[in-house]
Amino acid sequence: MAIEISFGQYLPLNSSIHRLDPRIKLIATFISIIFIFIIKDFLGYALLACFLLGLIILSKVPPLYIFRGLRPLLFFILLTFFLHLFTTQGTVIFQWWFLKGTMEGLRNGLLMVSRFMLLISFSTLLTLTCSPLELTDALESLLSPLKRIGFPSHEIAMMMSIALRFIPVLVEETNRIIKAQVARGADIESGGILNRAKNLIPILVPLFINTFKRADDLALAMEVRCYRGGEGRTKMKEYTLSHRDYLFLFISIIVGILSVLI
Amino acid sequence: MPSLIELRDVWYQYNPNSPLSYWALKGINLKIERGEFISIIGPTGSGKSTLIQHFNGLLKPTKGEVIVDGIEISKTKDLKSIRKKVGMVFQYPETQIFSETIYDELAFGLRNYGYSEDEIREKVEEVTKKLGIDYIPLDKSPFLLSGGEMRRIAIASILAMEPEVFVLDEPLANLDPKGRKELLKEIDYLNRKESLTVIIVSHDLSEVSRYADRIIVLFDGTIIMDGSPREIFKNVEKLLEISLGVPQIVELLYTLHKKGADIPYNILNIDEAVKTIVKWRKSLGNRDKLRTISTS
């Protein structure tokens, strides 16, 4: 009945990975993702997987959380695997009805699966170890050179951080409204599609009304405190790069290059 | 006849199997009988809201049993009929309003339980009279009402379902003093005249102690006090320690008591307090003794 979200969830732990500069973590994740797309061999993926495992251990995040990030996309991953298995031309290893599984298909499929799993795991680790606020701060700081060509990097970052900030609030609100309507005998889990859609009205209407009210209040509160965009705005927390940050970035790049070369 | 609601060693854990897990309820034993007016009091985070959500099966205990009118909620498939018996008003219930007209809002619960339109009309009109909102036209949009009126409509929509137990989570929050008094009076009337079992959750004793005949104090997921207001007020010190507000009049008499006045402080209303103080003042007689108290 209740909604749970694990994607984009932050786990506030105290580990050496959590303490890294968020900008570095963002860049390192970005670099890893690029390398994941360049790599064409299992050995490279194995090396990256080992690197990821090391990071997970260092971050003290229970591995279960990484798995939870994978779960919603499991169907998609499997679908890709079978598509590759059956549509690639090459040596046929087995045949079932009209579907022909080929050796090359199996290889391609497994490569795609490793690619997806690593991709999701790296980004899940990023969101687990960086709070939404840190992430948007990092993004703003990394995009700020684009300000010169008129790109509203602060406004984009502010919108992102507000959106992220309100996800848990809205989830909580939704759960509360669901409970309140269920307590009035509403049935949200059974019935046909049409009935179910109809049963959503008592949940969606209050949710929209409350969300608009909230947005109104927030805009007012920001205006009252003289918010007028990023012009001349300073940060409470300035990020400074330490040796550890440079070291981490260096290791990430080395691991990436190594995994492409082997 | 079994108790209306019985909890046997109920434990509840949020976010199980994760680093963010914690126990919100730690071994609650509780029996609620028909016709009682109970107030559940506790500071923020003491588990009040978690506790009441067990009464109608919105939450199921991690460990232990919850039995409503002889039915164990973890085992039954028919939670819907339990939710009719235990009417629950959440915090800020006006935020759950969604219908185009007040009539539809009040009829929502009744329609879910398959009453005929004739019965529904009858029950809706009855409940508006009970809560003193029959002056509002039923075909008006509920979103045009004032906050206090919207709160009453939301409360009435639960009451229209004629529950046996009426559970209200902080029903007085954000209401003006007049609104608070009226709402409490109406609920008290329903409890007395229609023997509706009432459970009100609050973090302030002064609001409800005048009406409740039993107070349950919750702290850190356990029941630390359970008794009549008079019994509860004997432990003013403990109540203040866990940052619960007690009625000012009790606090005043307690302060006098601490300063050496030989008076009881577990009193319930102003009349009683006045009598207590007058009696004590007369018993003192000589002025010197009074001075020692007022200056110390």
Interface residues (C-beta under 8 A of the other chain):
Chain A: L11 L13 P62 L64 Y65 R176 I177 K179 A180 Q181 V182 A183 R184 G185 A186 D187 I201 P202 V205 P206 I209 N210
Chain B: N17 S18 P19 L20 Q53 N56 L58 K80 R83 K84 G87 M88 F90 P93 T95 Q96 I97 F98 F108 G109 N112 Y113 F143 S157 I158 M161
